[in-house]
């Protein structure tokens, strides 16, 4: 194994680990969302609370400017279908 092969393997392992962590986080959020709705909380209220919490945490971590820059890309991502769960691929 060359040094480049080793570095590539480390990068791939880190990426896979990040993917696993994000997948686990999504599972926790999905479960909490479902529990809130099962307890009678309106889905819109849950969505707004989740967005507020996510944005507030990102601002605390990265600052207003970085999060505003991130938010600039949201309309394109939404229209492209990045957040559409039930979309059909052609």
C-alpha positions, -999 to 999 in steps of 0.1 A, spaced: 0 0 0 14 34 -10 12 65 11 -14 79 -14 -35 47 -11 -33 50 27 -44 86 26 -73 78 3 -84 50 26 -84 73 56 -104 99 37 -129 73 26 -132 59 62 -137 94 76 -164 101 50 -182 68 57 -180 76 94 -195 111 88 -223 95 67 -230 71 96 -231 99 121 -254 120 99 -277 90 93 -279 83 130 -286 120 137 -314 119 111 -329 89 128 -330 107 162 -346 138 146 -371 117 127 -381 98 159 -385 130 179 -405 145 151 -429 115 150 -432 116 188 -441 153 188 -468 147 161 -481 116 179 -485 139 210 -506 163 191 -481 189 181 -489 204 146 -464 194 119 -459 230 109 -450 239 145 -425 210 146 -410 221 113 -406 257 125 -391 246 158 -367 223 140 -356 249 116 -351 275 144 -331 250 165 -309 240 135 -302 276 124 -296 288 160 -271 260 165 -254 267 132 -252 304 140 -237 296 175 -211 274 158 -202 293 126 -217 328 130 -244 347 112 -224 354 80 -216 318 73 -252 306 80 -266 334 59 -243 323 30 -256 287 35 -292 299 35 -286 317 1 -283 283 -16 -315 269 -1 -340 281 -28 -320 263 -55 -316 232 -34 -353 231 -26 -363 236 -63 -338 210 -74 -355 185 -51 -327 180 -26 -353 180 2 -380 161 -16 -382 126 0 -408 110 -23 -395 122 -56 -394 99 -86 -362 97 -106 -364 94 -144 
